[in-house]
Amino acid sequence: MRKLIPFYILLYLLVSCTAKRQNDKIEFNDIPVSALSGKELSIAHCSRCHAFVKPELLAKTNWRDVLPAMGHRMGIYSGGSRPDSLFDEGESGSIVRAANIFPERPILAKEDWRKIENYYIENAPDTILPPLRKHKIRVGLPHFNYREPSFSNRPALTAMVKILPNNRGIVFSDGKSRRNNLTFLTPDLQEKYSMRVESTPIQFYEKSNELYLTTIGKGVFPTDASNGTMQRLVKSGSEPGYKLESIAIPDLRRPVYMAYGDLNKDGLEDVVACEFGNQTGQLAWYENNGKGGYEKRVLRDKPGAITAIIKDANNDGLMDIYVLMAQGDEGIFLYINQGSGKFQEKRLLSFLPLNGSQHIELADFNKDGFDDIVYVCGDNADKTPILKNYHGIYIFLNDGKSNFKQSYFYQLNGAYKAMVRDYDLDGDLDIAAISFFPDYLRYPEESFIYLENKGHLKFDDYSFPEASKGRWVVMDAGDMDADGDIDLVLGSFVYFIPQGDTTGLGKKWLTTGPSVIVLENTIR
């Protein structure tokens, strides 16, 4: 539970912000110095954007990288004025400027900023040791066969994988900005056909004879430009593939996930869009007007929405929305459907901005009839790319009133996604997980982990010998061969070479690494 900010700190903020509004020409040295300590100032200023981070969570060298970026959010720049380098060119930079993410003038006195800097540097440890595993991961997956297609887009920049039902193979996208491909593979993993698209596909949703394709924009990398779309495609006659019918939802800021469901009980399927953005972004639901269009309804006007799940949380007959937010103010939120298109926000869980929140799923692990939350964190691509002992897979049990308590944690460096299914068909829920930032030097096998449920929230962990053949960023689960068990497909993205790589894996990925691999379940 996040601590409340003391009243005198709030009063200080109110006074300083009021002074700023009354005098637009206020300068750094004109702002009065407060009597607050460095810790109190840190709580006051940093907690406006995210949960308070204690100094001991990062080493001194890390804080020396992080603090300047924190300062930019408070209008503090080493050269004395706001540099243009903070802004992208074109639309993305214009949006960030207009949002005043980086104030042109400081919002606190220079002496107060020095107090904050000193508080973190003086109280941070010199080094933080990487986490050690208590036991080795079992290498050798029970009842899964490794399969690798002969076809690959090298170097692999796979941004999406999807198992097609009814024994129709798989589809995956390649996110090279000038060559965005959507490739369909047959059940025996041969190329069936590929189609060029204008922007990078990141989600594939089939409905009847239509395909809804979410595209993130001109490449997957951070931007605030509104180049993302949800496209409606239809079968291309007797020819293989699809053709574009319409842009169902245009102008999305780096969308990363769409959830589909009837939110207003009109019989039409609405859409929840996670516009992750970068410095800006938002969470919104789009009401289906029944005429091929959608009306936008903003739920949360902040960046970082990364996963959404539509489900009736309170059994009132109305569909609610679970959302995972990353990018600063990290947490899990429940949007409770009030009817008439209105939603009430409830924060279920809060996380530190260092967590790198990535994914959530709902699953009833203790079979009490209530959905529990599986939470995955491990994004390590920002300014603190060190191994963190709190990265991994969490299970939060539901008390039946949408209050959640952590009941399980599996430490997994750089965890990116976990999919909960009964993979071994024994009646309980197992977990398959991937890591994009594992400890390649010491534990390369942790890039994929299979957690076999042994009961009472105890799991045995496994990997497979070929786990380090790719850098897994996306995953899907489904019955690929229509035999009644759940298979897995993993997609590799090798634009980033592991920092300080001495393993040689990066060079192998670039030259021989697969775009996708399949773990075929052999339980049936």
N, C-alpha and C positions, 0 to 999 in steps of 0.2 A: 504494500500500500504506500503510495507516494506521500511523503511528509508534507504537512501544511506549511506554507511560508509564514514566518512570524509577522505580526501586524506592522511592526516598525519598519520591516523591510518593504512591505507593500506600500507603506506611507512614503518611504524614500523614493520608490519607483514612481508613484503618483506625482510627487512634487517635481521630480526631474523630467518626467514626460510632459507635465503641464508647462514647465519652463520652456521646453523645446517647442511646443506648439505656439507659445506666445512670442517667441523670438526666433524667426527662421534663420537669422544670421548668427545664431549662437556658435561659438567656436570652441575647440577642445579645451583651452585654458580658461574659458569663461564659465565652465560648468563647475559648480561648487563641489569640493571634496567632501565625501561622506565620512561619518564616524564609524562605519561598518568595517568589520574585518574582511580579509580576503575570502574566507569561507562563506561569510554572510553575503558578500557581494556575489560570489559564485552562485549561491542558492537563488538569490534574487534575480540575477540576469539570465543565467543558463537555464533555469527551470521554467522560464517563459516559453521555451521552445521544446524541451524534452526533459525526461527524468534526470535528476541530479546525478552526476558521475563523480565518484570518489577518486582522489588523486592516485591511490594505490592500485587502481585497476590498470594503469599504463605505466611504463617506465619513463624516466626523465626524457630520453631521446624521443619517445613517442609524443609526449606532451609538447616538446619543442616544435614538432610538426603540426600538431593539432591546434595549439593556442593561436597562431596567426589566423587560421581559418575561423576560429571562434571570434576573434577580434573583428574580422570583416563583417560579421553579423551585427556588430555594435558600432560600425562606422570607424573602426580603428585600422589604419593602414601605415605600413612602415615608411612609405614615402611622404606621408602627410596628406595625401589626397587619394581619392578612390581611383584605382587603375582600371583602364578599359579592358585589361586582360581578364577581368572577372566575368566578362560577358561574351557569349558566343556572338558570331556574326549573324545578321539577318533577324528573322522572326524570333528565334529563341532568345537572343540577347535583349531584344526589345521588350519581350514579355517579362523578363526578369527585372529589367530596369523599371518598368511600370509598376511591378509588385513591390518595389523598394526593399528587396531582400537584403541588399547591401546599402545601408544608409550613406548618404553623401557626407553627412557630418556625424561626429561622435555623439553617443548617447550617455556617456559617463566621463568623468574627469580622468586625465592621464594618470594621476596618482592612484585612482581606484583601479584602473586597468592593471597597473603594476602590482597592486595588492593581489589581484586574481592570479596573475602570472606567477608571482612568488609563492602563493599558496599551493599551486599545483606542482611546481618544480621542487619546492622544498620538501613536500610530503610524499612525492612519488618515489618508488624504489629505483635503484640504479639499473637493475635488470629484472626481467620476469622470465622464469624458467618455463620452457614449453611443457605441456602436460604429458605425463607418462602413463602408458596403459598398464593396468594391473595384471592383465593376462593377454596372451597372444590371440589374435583373431583366428578362428578356424578357417583354413583355406580349403575349399572344396564344398560346393553348394549341394546340399541334399536335394534330389529330384529336380534339378535344372540342368539343361544342356546348353552350352555356349554355341551360338551360331553367328557367323559374320558374313554379310553380303560381299560379293565380289565388286559391287558398284559402290563408289564413294566420291564425294566432292572434296578433293584435297586442296589446301588444308581444310579440314572440316570446321564449318561455322554453323553447326546445327542449332536452330533456334526453336524447333518444335518437332515432336514425334507423336504419332497417333496410331494405335492399333485399330484397324478397320474390322468391324464384326463380321460374322458369317464367313469366316475363312477367306477374306478378301485381301490379306496382306497388311502392309503398313504404309504410312505416308510420312514424309519428313520434309522440313524446309532447310535451305541453306541461306545464311544471312549475309552473304557478300553484297555490299551496297550497290554494286553495278551489275550484279548477276544473281538476283533473288530467284531461287528455284524452288518449286514444289515437286517433289519426286515421289512416285508411287512404286512400291515394290510388290511383287507377287508373293504368295505364301511361301514359295521356295526361295525368296529373297533375290529374285532377278528384277532388273529394272523393267517396269511395265511401260511407263512413260513419265516424262518430266515436262513441266510447264513453267514458263517465265512469268513472273509477276513484278509489278512496279515497286513494291515495298515488301519488307520482310514479314512473312507470316509467322505468328507466334501462337495461334490457337485455331483449331479445326473442329467445327461443329456441324454434323449432318442432321438434317431434319427432313423426312420424306424424300422428295427429289431435289431438295435445295441444300446448298452448302453455305454456311456462314463462316467466313474467314476473317479473323482479326489480324490486322497488320500493324506493326508497331511504329512504322515510319521508315525513313531512309537509313536503315541500319539500326542495330540494337543498342548503340552506345548513347550515353546520357545527352538529353536535349530537352528543351521546353517548347520546341516547335510543335504545332498542331498538325502533324503529318500522318497521324494514325487514323485508321478507319475500321469499320466493320462492314465487310462486303458481302453481298448476296450473289452467289454464283449458281448456275444451273447446268445440268448435263448438256454437253455439246452434241446433241443429236445422236447419231450412231457412232460418232468419233469418240475416241478416248478423251477423258479429261472434262474440264468444266469451262464455261465462258462467263464473263462478268455480266450480270444483269443490272445491278445498281449498287451504289454506295449507300447502304442502309443507314449508317451513322458516320458522318464525316468529322474532320477537324478534332480528332482526339489527341491529347498530349501524352504520347508514349504509353499507349494502353498495353498492359501486360496480362490481363485476365478478364474474361467475361463470364458471368453466371446468367443462366436462363431460367425463367419461371414466371408464373402468373401471379403478380404482386397485388393486383386490384380486383381479382375474381371476376374478370369480364370474359374469360375464356380465351384470352390472347396471351402469347408468351412475351413477357417484358425482358429487359436486359439490365443487369448491373454491370457497369463498366469501371474497372480499376485503372484509372489514368495515373500511372506511377509518376510520370513527368520526371523532373530532376529537382530544380529549385522550386518549381511550382507544379501543380497537378491537382487532381480532385477525384472524389468518389461520387458517382451519380447513378441514378437509375433512369432508364429510358422507357417511357410508357408507350406501348404498341398501340398505334391509332387504328389498326385494322386496314389501313390503306397503303401499307408498305413503308410507312414512316414512323418516327418515334419522337415523343416529346420529352425533353430533358428535365430532370428533377435532381438538384444537387443535394447530396447527403452530407458531405464533408469537404470543405474547400481547402484541403491541404494535400501536399504530395505524399506519395509512398504507399497508396493502396496496392496490394500485391496479390491477395487471394480473397475471393468472396464465395460464400455458400448460401444458397437460398433454401430455407427449411423452416417449418413451423416449430418454433422453439418452445412455445407455451401452450400448445394444443388448443388454440382458440379458433382454428380454421383459417387463419390468415398467415401467409408466408412471411417470415422474418428474414433478416440478412445478417450473417456472421461475416465480419471483415477483419483481415489482418493488415495493419498499417506498419510500414517500415519508414526509413528515411527520416530519422530524428525522433519524433514523438511516436515511438513504437508501442504497439499494443494490439489487443484483440477487442473489437467492439461488436455489440449486438444492436442492430437497428430493429426495434420492435414495431411491428405493423399496427398502426392505430386505426386503419381503415381510411377510406377516402384519399388514398395516396399519401398519407402522413406517416412519418416514422419518428420514434423516440430513440435517441442514442443512449446506450448504456455501455460504459467501459467495463469490460470483464477482467482484463489483465493488462498490466503495464510492464514494459521492458526497457532496458537501457538502450541508448542509441548505439552502443558498441555491440549489441547482440547480432545485428545484421539479420533481422527477421526475414524469412523466406517463404514459409508455407504453413498452412493449417489443414487438417482434416477432422471430421467428426466421426466418432466411432464409440460404441458402447463396450468398453473393455471389461467392466465388472458385471455386465448383464443385469443391471438394475432398471433398465428401461429408459435411461437418460443418456443423451449424447455427451460423451467426454470429448476433450480437445487434444489432438496431437499437434504439437507446435514444433517447428523446425527453424533453427537459426544457425547462421554460419557464413553469411556474406562477409568477405574479408578483402574487398577490392578498394576500399577507401584509404584513409590516411593512417590506419593502424593495422597493417597486414602482418600481425603476429599471431601465433597460435594461441587460442583462448580456451581455457578449461571450462567455460560455460557454453561453448558452442556444441550443438548436438540436437537430440530428439527428446522432447518432453511429453509426458502425459499428464494432463490436468483433469481430475475426476470431478464430475458434476454432482452437486448435492441435491439435485432435483429442483432447485430454485434459481438455476443459472448462476450459481456461485461455484467457482472452480478452484481446486487446491492441487498443487503439484504433488504427484504421487509416484512419478518415475522419471529418471533422467539417464540417457545414454550419451556419454561424451563422444562426440564425433567432430573432429576438426573440419571446419568449413562445410558443415552440412547444408544441403541445398533443397532437398525434397524427400519426403517419405510418403509412401502409399500403403494404406492399411487394407489388407485383404486376408481371407483364410486361404493362404497359398497351399497348405498341406492338407486341406479338407478334413481337419480333425475337430472342427467345431469351435475353434477359438481364433482370434485375430492375430496375424503376424504382421511384420513391418518390413518393407523393402525400402532402402534409402540410398541416396547418392550424395557425394561430396564433391564440390568444385574446388575447394581449397584444403585438401587433406594434407597430412604430413608425408609428402612424397619421399623424403629422405629416409625416415625411420619406419613409416607404416603405409607404404603405397597401396596396400590391399584395402585400406579404409575408404578408398574412393567409391566402393560399393559395399553396403552392409545389408545382410539379411538377418532379421531378428525373429527367430522361431519362438513362438509363445509356449512357455512351459507351465503356465498357470500362475495366478496370484501376482501378476505383473513381474514375472521373472522370464528372461529371454536368453537364449543361446545365440551368439553372433557368429556369422559365417560371411566369407567372401568367396571369390572365384579366382583361379590362377591368372586369368587374363584381365583382371580388373584395371590394371594400369595401362592397357593398350589405348585408352582414350581418356579425355578429360570430360567427365560426364556432367552436363549442365541441365538436361531435360530427361524425363522418364515418363512412360505410360504403362499402365497395367490393363490387361484384358485377355479374353479368351481368343487368341489369335487363330488357333487351328480348330475351333469349335468342338473340342473334346471334353469340355466341362471343367477344366481347371484354368487358373489364371497365369498367363505368360507375362513377360516383361520385355520392354524395348528401351534402350538407353541411347541418348544422342550426345555426341562429343563436340566440344567447342574449344578450339586450340589457338585462338588469337592471342591469348595470354600465355606466356611461358612461365612456369613457376619461378617465383623470385629466388635468386641465388641457386638455380637448378644445377646440381652437380650429378644428377642421376642419368642424364642423357635422354630422358623421356621426351622432353620438348622437341628435340630434333626428330625422334621417331614419329611423334604425332604428326608433325608437318609433312613427312614424306610417306609414311605407311599407315597412319592412323585411320580407322574406319569412321564414317559419318555416324553410323548407327550399328548397334549389335542387339541380338535377341537372346534372352534367357528363356528357353523353351521349357515349360513345366512338364515333367514326365510322370507326375503322380497318377495320371490316367493315360 
